[in-house]
Amino acid sequence: MVSNMRMVDLIEKKRDGKELSKEEIQFIIKGYTDGSIPDYQMSAWTMAVYFQGMTESERAELTMAMVHSGDTIDLSAINGVKVDKHSTGGVGDTTTLVLGPLVAAVGVPVAKMSGRGLGHTGGTIDKLEAVEGFHVEIENEEFIRLVNENKIAVIGQSGNLTPADKKLYSLRDVTATVNSIPLIASSIMSKKIAAGADAIVLDVKTGAGAFMKTLDDSRDLAQAMVNIGNNVGRKTMAIISDMSQPLGFAIGNALEVKEAIDTLKGEGPEDLTELCLALGSNMVLLAGKASSAEEARKMLIEVMENGKALESFKTFLSAQGGDASVIDQPEKLPQAKYTFELEAKEDGYVSEIVADEIGTAAMLLGAGRATKESEIDLAVGLMLRKKIGDEVKKGESLVTIYANSNDVEDVKDKLYSNIKVSKEKVDAPKLVHEEVHFQK
């Protein structure tokens, strides 16, 4: 490493819109991670990036510098092409619970590293822990053995993956530099690459419940991540999907596990099923198990219909200590004490369901964490009875509320102010907007 580099010169260089070299980016990330570059200089640099952007090669170098700031997971002992899926978040995002067993059922290895969720409902791990006994605290050797045997396992995040990203994200959060596409894209991709995947399918959300509210912004982010992935040797593609309303019907941990079971049987909500088939067929394609997305899709529908997808879920749950009998007896999942119906106040058509606010209503019930210390109530949540475009009669249920307290007035108020009913018929939003592939 060149020792005569100075951070002030690199801030100035980026401020003036010039391209930083690989060595300069490595110097910045290493120095910030080990504490030799202070927060105030890093803040100035992230603000310069915010205004000046980064070139394709700078983005790739930043991503890899963050990957190498900590541990990386070696999945080479797992046979086949390891495909990971990443969603940029959303409400009622049950896709991982469905996709894992679904693509594993056609022979694609799914070695998933998941975190716990902060926000509306739990992360994938919290949802899976609604199944009694299920745990993700397994050793790496065991993790690799399970993926080789069953094609699927989920492990908790290791302590020291991408420490530079964690530190940088905290800084961006308090310096108004979160919304920078190069910084968001390299943050997400560094975690996926450190986790050892050979290929990555991204589900980039767009709309009211998404981080990126407009299609243009979502497209820019998707293209940035796809290009980074391919530029550092990982086959990567993205799907831009709608998050103007929650995905599926269930919002809450045990409720989402039940919905995942229904979907794997081919009896799930139409939008959730469609998105899982769209993402899953691309995972199968990138893994080299099919010659076209159409062929991959047929394979996935077949394992839903012949019961193999559900068997794959059972095997996965029991291999990690979970009580797989919940698949045939979902009433064994945590149950809420009370249910309440949110009744429509008028006839009409559902015209708007503000996804993130509906997520907040689920959090008020205890389905998610407001802070890291919050306890999640796995039984509570919401079940949508109507989606955008559906007709509704006065007195009909819009949402069923599952609660462990009989005081849900604040939740009802939140729901009423964020589910709009209009006299005119409204079309359901388009679910999959477009696919994004590598552009050289």
C-alpha positions as CSV (number, residue, x, y, z in Angstrom):
1,M,0.0,0.0,0.0
2,V,1.4,3.4,-0.9
3,S,2.1,5.1,2.4
4,N,2.3,8.7,1.0
5,M,-1.5,8.8,0.3
6,R,-3.5,11.4,2.2
7,M,-7.2,11.2,2.7
8,V,-7.6,15.0,2.2
9,D,-6.2,14.6,-1.4
10,L,-8.6,11.7,-2.1
11,I,-11.6,13.8,-0.8
12,E,-10.5,16.6,-3.1
13,K,-10.1,14.3,-6.1
14,K,-13.6,12.9,-5.7
15,R,-15.0,16.3,-4.9
16,D,-13.7,17.4,-8.3
17,G,-15.3,14.4,-10.1
18,K,-12.2,12.5,-10.8
19,E,-11.9,8.7,-10.8
20,L,-10.2,7.0,-7.8
21,S,-7.8,4.1,-8.4
22,K,-8.2,0.6,-6.9
23,E,-5.3,1.4,-4.5
24,E,-6.9,4.7,-3.4
25,I,-10.2,3.0,-2.7
26,Q,-8.5,0.2,-0.8
27,F,-6.6,2.9,1.2
28,I,-9.9,4.7,2.1
29,I,-11.8,1.5,3.2
30,K,-8.9,0.0,5.1
31,G,-8.1,3.3,6.9
32,Y,-11.7,3.9,7.8
33,T,-12.2,0.3,9.1
34,D,-9.0,0.4,11.2
35,G,-9.8,3.8,12.6
36,S,-6.9,5.7,11.0
37,I,-9.3,7.7,8.9
38,P,-11.7,9.7,11.1
39,D,-15.4,10.0,10.7
40,Y,-15.2,13.7,9.6
41,Q,-13.0,12.9,6.6
42,M,-15.1,9.8,5.7
43,S,-18.2,12.0,5.9
44,A,-16.7,14.5,3.5
45,W,-15.8,11.7,1.1
46,T,-19.3,10.1,1.1
47,M,-20.8,13.5,0.5
48,A,-18.4,13.9,-2.5
49,V,-19.5,10.5,-3.8
50,Y,-23.2,11.5,-3.2
51,F,-22.8,14.5,-5.5
52,Q,-20.2,13.2,-8.0
53,G,-21.2,9.5,-8.3
54,M,-18.7,6.8,-9.1
55,T,-17.6,5.1,-12.3
56,E,-18.3,1.4,-13.0
57,S,-14.8,0.4,-12.0
58,E,-14.9,2.5,-8.8
59,R,-18.1,0.8,-7.8
60,A,-16.6,-2.7,-8.3
61,E,-13.4,-1.7,-6.4
62,L,-15.4,-0.2,-3.5
63,T,-17.5,-3.4,-3.3
64,M,-14.5,-5.7,-3.2
65,A,-12.6,-3.5,-0.7
66,M,-15.6,-3.9,1.6
67,V,-15.8,-7.6,1.0
68,H,-12.1,-8.0,2.0
69,S,-12.5,-5.8,5.1
70,G,-13.6,-8.9,7.1
71,D,-14.4,-12.6,6.8
72,T,-15.6,-14.2,3.6
73,I,-17.5,-17.4,3.5
74,D,-16.1,-20.2,1.4
75,L,-18.8,-22.3,-0.2
76,S,-16.6,-24.2,-2.6
77,A,-17.2,-27.5,-0.7
78,I,-20.9,-27.3,-1.9
79,N,-21.5,-29.0,-5.2
80,G,-23.0,-27.0,-8.0
81,V,-23.6,-23.3,-8.7
82,K,-24.6,-21.6,-5.5
83,V,-27.3,-19.1,-6.3
84,D,-28.4,-16.4,-3.7
85,K,-31.4,-14.2,-3.9
86,H,-31.6,-10.7,-2.3
87,S,-34.6,-8.6,-1.9
88,T,-34.3,-4.8,-1.2
89,G,-37.0,-5.3,1.4
90,G,-40.8,-4.8,1.5
91,V,-43.9,-5.7,3.5
92,G,-45.2,-9.3,3.6
93,D,-42.0,-10.4,1.9
94,T,-42.4,-14.1,2.2
95,T,-40.4,-15.0,-0.9
96,T,-37.3,-16.5,0.7
97,L,-39.5,-19.0,2.7
98,V,-41.0,-20.2,-0.6
99,L,-38.0,-19.8,-2.9
100,G,-35.5,-21.7,-0.8
101,P,-37.4,-25.1,-0.8
102,L,-38.8,-24.5,-4.2
103,V,-35.5,-24.2,-6.1
104,A,-33.9,-26.8,-3.9
105,A,-36.6,-29.2,-5.0
106,V,-35.3,-29.0,-8.6
107,G,-31.6,-29.5,-7.5
108,V,-30.3,-26.0,-7.1
109,P,-28.2,-25.6,-3.9
110,V,-29.5,-22.8,-1.7
111,A,-26.9,-21.8,0.9
112,K,-28.6,-18.9,2.6
113,M,-27.2,-16.6,5.2
114,S,-30.0,-14.5,6.8
115,G,-30.3,-11.8,9.4
116,R,-32.9,-10.9,11.9
117,G,-35.3,-8.1,10.8
118,L,-35.5,-4.6,12.1
119,G,-38.8,-3.1,11.0
120,H,-42.3,-4.2,10.1
121,T,-42.0,-7.9,10.6
122,G,-39.1,-10.2,11.5
123,G,-36.4,-11.2,9.1
124,T,-36.3,-14.7,7.4
125,I,-34.8,-16.2,10.6
126,D,-37.5,-14.8,12.9
127,K,-40.1,-16.1,10.5
128,L,-38.6,-19.6,10.5
129,E,-38.3,-19.6,14.3
130,A,-42.1,-19.5,14.4
131,V,-41.6,-23.3,13.7
132,E,-40.8,-24.8,17.1
133,G,-37.3,-26.0,17.6
134,F,-35.9,-24.5,14.3
135,H,-32.5,-22.9,14.8
136,V,-29.8,-21.4,12.6
137,E,-26.9,-21.7,15.1
138,I,-25.1,-24.4,13.2
139,E,-21.4,-24.8,12.5
140,N,-20.1,-24.1,9.0
141,E,-19.2,-27.8,8.3
142,E,-22.8,-28.8,9.3
143,F,-24.2,-26.0,7.1
144,I,-22.2,-27.3,4.1
145,R,-23.2,-30.9,4.8
146,L,-26.9,-30.0,4.9
147,V,-26.7,-28.0,1.6
148,N,-25.0,-30.9,-0.1
149,E,-27.5,-33.4,1.3
150,N,-30.8,-31.5,1.1
151,K,-29.8,-28.7,-1.3
152,I,-30.9,-26.1,1.3
153,A,-29.9,-24.7,4.7
154,V,-30.0,-21.3,6.4
155,I,-27.4,-20.0,8.8
156,G,-27.3,-16.9,10.9
157,Q,-24.9,-14.1,9.8
158,S,-21.3,-14.5,10.9
159,G,-20.0,-11.8,13.2
160,N,-17.4,-10.3,11.0
161,L,-18.7,-10.1,7.4
162,T,-18.1,-6.7,5.8
163,P,-17.3,-4.7,8.9
164,A,-16.4,-1.7,6.6
165,D,-20.0,-1.7,5.3
166,K,-21.5,-1.8,8.8
167,K,-19.3,1.2,9.9
168,L,-19.9,3.1,6.7
169,Y,-23.7,2.5,6.8
170,S,-23.9,4.0,10.3
171,L,-22.0,7.0,9.1
172,R,-24.2,7.5,6.0
173,D,-27.3,7.2,8.2
174,V,-26.3,10.3,10.2
175,T,-24.8,12.4,7.4
176,A,-27.7,12.3,4.9
177,T,-25.7,10.2,2.4
178,V,-27.8,7.0,2.4
179,N,-29.5,7.7,-0.9
180,S,-26.5,7.4,-3.1
181,I,-26.8,4.6,-5.7
182,P,-23.1,3.7,-5.8
183,L,-23.1,3.5,-2.0
184,I,-26.3,1.5,-1.7
185,A,-25.3,-0.9,-4.5
186,S,-21.8,-1.6,-3.2
187,S,-23.2,-2.0,0.3
188,I,-25.7,-4.7,-0.7
189,M,-23.4,-6.4,-3.2
190,S,-20.5,-6.6,-0.7
191,K,-22.6,-8.6,1.7
192,K,-23.8,-11.0,-1.0
193,I,-20.3,-11.6,-2.4
194,A,-18.8,-12.1,1.1
195,A,-21.4,-14.7,1.8
196,G,-20.0,-16.8,-1.0
197,A,-22.6,-17.0,-3.7
198,D,-21.6,-17.8,-7.3
199,A,-24.7,-16.2,-8.8
200,I,-27.1,-13.7,-7.5
201,V,-30.8,-12.9,-8.3
202,L,-31.9,-9.5,-7.0
203,D,-35.5,-8.5,-6.3
204,V,-35.5,-4.8,-6.4
205,K,-38.7,-3.3,-5.1
206,T,-40.4,-0.2,-6.4
207,G,-43.3,1.9,-5.1
208,A,-44.7,3.3,-1.9
209,G,-43.5,0.4,0.4
210,A,-40.0,0.3,-1.2
211,F,-36.8,2.1,-0.5
212,M,-36.8,3.3,-4.1
213,K,-40.2,4.9,-4.7
214,T,-39.9,5.5,-8.5
215,L,-39.3,3.0,-11.3
216,D,-36.4,5.1,-12.7
217,D,-34.6,5.0,-9.3
218,S,-35.3,1.3,-8.9
219,R,-33.9,0.7,-12.4
220,D,-30.8,2.7,-11.7
221,L,-30.2,0.8,-8.5
222,A,-30.9,-2.6,-10.1
223,Q,-28.5,-1.9,-13.0
224,A,-25.8,-0.7,-10.7
225,M,-26.0,-3.9,-8.6
226,V,-26.2,-6.2,-11.7
227,N,-23.1,-4.5,-13.2
228,I,-21.1,-4.7,-10.0
229,G,-21.9,-8.4,-9.7
230,N,-20.9,-9.2,-13.2
231,N,-17.8,-6.9,-13.1
232,V,-16.5,-8.9,-10.1
233,G,-17.2,-12.3,-11.6
234,R,-20.6,-13.2,-10.2
235,K,-23.5,-13.9,-12.6
236,T,-26.1,-11.4,-11.5
237,M,-29.5,-10.3,-12.8
238,A,-32.4,-8.4,-11.3
239,I,-36.2,-8.3,-11.4
240,I,-37.9,-5.0,-10.5
241,S,-41.1,-5.9,-8.7
242,D,-44.0,-3.8,-7.3
243,M,-44.2,-2.9,-3.6
244,S,-46.9,-0.2,-3.8
245,Q,-49.0,-2.7,-1.7
246,P,-47.9,-5.6,0.5
247,L,-46.9,-8.8,-1.3
248,G,-49.3,-11.8,-0.6
249,F,-51.9,-11.5,2.1
250,A,-49.9,-12.3,5.3
251,I,-47.9,-9.8,7.3
252,G,-46.5,-11.4,10.5
253,N,-44.2,-14.3,11.3
254,A,-46.3,-17.4,11.8
255,L,-48.9,-16.1,9.4
256,E,-46.2,-15.8,6.7
257,V,-44.9,-19.4,7.4
258,K,-48.5,-20.6,6.8
259,E,-48.7,-18.6,3.6
260,A,-45.4,-20.1,2.4
261,I,-46.8,-23.6,3.0
262,D,-49.9,-22.7,1.0
263,T,-47.7,-21.3,-1.8
264,L,-45.5,-24.3,-2.0
265,K,-48.6,-26.4,-2.5
266,G,-49.6,-24.2,-5.4
267,E,-52.4,-22.6,-3.3
268,G,-50.8,-19.3,-2.3
269,P,-51.7,-15.8,-3.2
270,E,-51.4,-15.1,-7.0
271,D,-48.9,-12.2,-6.7
272,L,-46.6,-14.1,-4.2
273,T,-46.7,-17.2,-6.4
274,E,-45.9,-15.3,-9.6
275,L,-43.0,-13.4,-8.0
276,C,-41.5,-16.7,-6.6
277,L,-41.8,-18.3,-10.1
278,A,-40.2,-15.3,-11.8
279,L,-37.3,-15.1,-9.3
280,G,-37.0,-18.9,-9.0
281,S,-36.8,-19.5,-12.7
282,N,-33.9,-17.1,-13.0
283,M,-32.1,-18.8,-10.1
284,V,-32.6,-22.2,-11.8
285,L,-31.3,-20.6,-15.1
286,L,-28.2,-19.0,-13.5
287,A,-27.5,-22.4,-11.8
288,G,-27.4,-24.0,-15.2
289,K,-30.2,-26.4,-14.5
290,A,-32.4,-25.2,-17.4
291,S,-31.7,-23.9,-20.8
292,S,-34.4,-21.1,-20.7
293,A,-36.5,-19.3,-18.1
294,E,-39.6,-21.0,-19.6
295,E,-38.2,-24.4,-19.0
296,A,-37.1,-23.5,-15.5
297,R,-40.6,-22.2,-14.7
298,K,-42.2,-25.4,-15.9
299,M,-39.8,-27.4,-13.6
300,L,-40.8,-25.2,-10.6
301,I,-44.5,-25.6,-11.3
302,E,-44.1,-29.3,-11.6
303,V,-42.5,-29.6,-8.1
304,M,-45.3,-27.5,-6.6
305,E,-47.9,-29.8,-8.2
306,N,-46.2,-33.1,-7.4
307,G,-45.5,-32.3,-3.7
308,K,-41.7,-32.2,-4.0
309,A,-41.5,-28.5,-3.1
310,L,-43.4,-29.1,0.2
311,E,-41.2,-32.2,0.9
312,S,-38.2,-30.0,0.4
313,F,-39.5,-27.6,3.0
314,K,-40.2,-30.4,5.5
315,T,-36.7,-31.9,5.1
316,F,-35.2,-28.4,5.6
317,L,-37.1,-27.6,8.7
318,S,-36.5,-30.9,10.4
319,A,-32.8,-30.9,9.5
320,Q,-32.4,-27.7,11.5
321,G,-34.4,-29.0,14.5
322,G,-37.8,-27.7,13.5
323,D,-41.1,-29.5,14.0
324,A,-41.9,-30.3,10.4
325,S,-45.4,-31.5,11.3
326,V,-46.5,-27.9,11.1
327,I,-46.6,-28.3,7.4
328,D,-49.5,-30.7,7.6
329,Q,-50.9,-29.1,10.8
330,P,-50.3,-25.4,10.5
331,E,-52.5,-24.9,13.6
332,K,-49.3,-25.9,15.6
333,L,-47.7,-22.6,14.6
334,P,-48.0,-19.8,17.3
335,Q,-51.6,-18.6,17.4
336,A,-52.9,-15.2,18.5
337,K,-55.5,-15.0,21.3
338,Y,-57.7,-12.5,19.5
339,T,-58.9,-11.8,16.0
340,F,-60.6,-8.7,14.8
341,E,-62.1,-7.8,11.4
342,L,-61.5,-4.4,9.9
343,E,-64.8,-3.8,8.2
344,A,-65.2,-1.7,5.0
345,K,-67.1,1.5,5.8
346,E,-68.6,1.8,2.2
347,D,-69.1,-0.1,-1.0
348,G,-66.4,0.4,-3.7
349,Y,-63.1,-0.8,-4.9
350,V,-59.8,-0.9,-3.0
351,S,-57.7,1.8,-4.6
352,E,-54.7,2.1,-2.3
353,I,-53.0,0.0,0.3
354,V,-49.9,2.0,1.6
355,A,-47.5,-0.8,2.1
356,D,-45.0,0.6,4.6
357,E,-47.8,2.0,6.8
358,I,-49.6,-1.4,6.8
359,G,-46.2,-2.8,7.9
360,T,-46.1,-0.2,10.7
361,A,-49.5,-1.4,11.8
362,A,-48.2,-4.9,12.1
363,M,-45.3,-3.6,14.1
364,L,-47.7,-1.9,16.5
365,L,-49.1,-5.4,17.2
366,G,-45.6,-6.7,18.0
367,A,-44.9,-8.5,14.7
368,G,-41.6,-6.6,14.2
369,R,-38.8,-4.8,16.0
370,A,-38.7,-1.1,16.6
371,T,-35.2,-1.5,18.2
372,K,-32.7,-4.3,18.3
373,E,-33.8,-5.1,21.8
374,S,-37.5,-5.5,21.0
375,E,-39.0,-8.9,21.4
376,I,-41.0,-10.2,18.5
377,D,-44.5,-11.7,19.0
378,L,-44.4,-14.5,16.4
379,A,-48.2,-15.1,16.5
380,V,-49.5,-11.6,15.7
381,G,-50.0,-9.9,12.4
382,L,-52.4,-9.0,9.7
383,M,-54.1,-10.9,6.9
384,L,-55.3,-8.8,4.0
385,R,-58.7,-9.9,2.7
386,K,-58.7,-7.5,-0.3
387,K,-56.0,-6.2,-2.6
388,I,-55.9,-3.1,-4.9
389,G,-58.5,-3.5,-7.6
390,D,-60.8,-5.8,-5.6
391,E,-64.5,-4.9,-5.1
392,V,-65.6,-4.5,-1.5
393,K,-69.1,-4.2,0.1
394,K,-69.8,-2.2,3.2
395,G,-69.3,-4.4,6.3
396,E,-67.0,-6.9,4.5
397,S,-63.6,-7.5,6.0
398,L,-60.7,-5.6,4.5
399,V,-58.1,-7.1,7.0
400,T,-58.1,-9.7,9.8
401,I,-56.1,-8.5,12.7
402,Y,-54.4,-11.2,14.8
403,A,-53.5,-9.8,18.2
404,N,-52.5,-10.9,21.7
405,S,-54.1,-7.8,23.3
406,N,-57.8,-6.8,22.9
407,D,-57.0,-3.1,22.5
408,V,-56.3,-2.7,18.8
409,E,-57.8,0.8,18.2
410,D,-54.5,2.4,17.2
411,V,-53.9,-0.4,14.7
412,K,-57.4,0.0,13.2
413,D,-56.9,3.7,12.9
414,K,-53.6,3.2,11.1
415,L,-55.2,0.6,8.7
416,Y,-58.3,2.8,8.0
417,S,-56.1,5.8,7.1
418,N,-53.9,3.7,4.8
419,I,-56.4,1.5,2.9
420,K,-58.4,3.7,0.5
421,V,-61.7,2.6,-1.1
422,S,-63.0,4.5,-4.2
423,K,-66.2,4.5,-6.2
424,E,-64.4,3.9,-9.5
425,K,-62.8,0.6,-10.4
426,V,-59.0,0.7,-10.1
427,D,-56.6,-1.7,-11.9
428,A,-54.4,-3.9,-9.9
429,P,-50.7,-2.7,-10.1
430,K,-48.3,-4.5,-12.4
431,L,-46.3,-7.0,-10.3
432,V,-43.1,-7.6,-12.3
433,H,-42.1,-4.4,-14.1
434,E,-39.0,-5.6,-15.9
435,E,-35.8,-7.7,-15.8
436,V,-32.4,-6.1,-15.7
437,H,-29.3,-7.8,-17.2
438,F,-25.7,-6.9,-17.4
439,Q,-24.8,-3.9,-19.6
440,K,-21.2,-3.7,-20.6
